[in-house]
């Protein structure tokens, strides 16, 4: 059975897409820790990130780095934090979270943002990602 992330990638479930290439997909977390909280997933469904083939793992982290750099340029924050938990959905993924202090990274206080704000954030990151192709 396909994971919720595979259904999002296939367009069966709507999302706030941030970036995509032939192997990887990035979209906003619907219950973000901070505004702009983005999930990076391989299109190939694998449960555990360290079970990815070496080349796919390297590609995933390179894609995440590129998205994080775009996020940093359009979101007011000090850094983009990285987390890999992998228990909530059986599909390897990386969390990218804009932070200005360490407390911003707490998964215990997720939030819900208005759809308009989510769409605006996704559009800004996506536009930067498309503007910087090849960077």
Helices and strands as residue ranges (DSSP letters): H 4-9, E 17-20, E 24-28, E 38-42, G 49-51, H 54-74, E 79-83, E 93-99, G 102-105, H 115-131
